[in-house]
Amino acid sequence: MTQTQAGSAPAASTPAAAIKTGMVVVRRSIPATADELFDAWLDPESLAQWMNPGDHRRNTVSVDARVGGAFEIVMHHQDGSKRHYGEYRVIERNKKLVFTWHSQATHHTETLVTVEFHAASDSTEIVLTHERMPDHEAGLKHTKGWTRALELLEDFLKH
């Protein structure tokens, strides 16, 4: 089930997303356990498979899954590579991840991502909040990217 913050009804298969000043919120209910979803965010092999929201061909991923540990996702495009990186600030098993996020789309400034996992009987809702966006264009790009990433995460867990 998908919900929006603004209260309008989205298409059934599209996750809800809302852009506020400097912040993006994307929600998606995925038919998987919080355990499966949480692990997919911290396992570099899994992350390399589903974190493919653009037109790139493959990812190179490294993860040091501990508070203070770093991650790096390099998305290899036909016209070059784009590096995304940050540091884990909070890791609460099956409940919450908080990490910094730097990328070309954030103008390499530090932004903050919070991923919350809300378990239900047959699915888990992910609420992803990306704060400190440097401008509206960055918010639009990340709304599209995070929405697609969560769709790909759901597809990845079906296999």
Buried (B, 14 or more C-beta within 10 A) or exposed (E): EBBBEEEEEBEEEEBBBBBEEBBBBBBBBBEBBBEBBBBBBBBBEBBBBBBBBBEBEEBEBBBEBEEEBBBBBBBEEEEEEBEBBBBBBEBEEBBBBBBBBBBEBBEEEEBBBBBBBEBEEEBBBBBBBBBBBBEEEBBBBBBBBBBBBBBBBBEBBEE
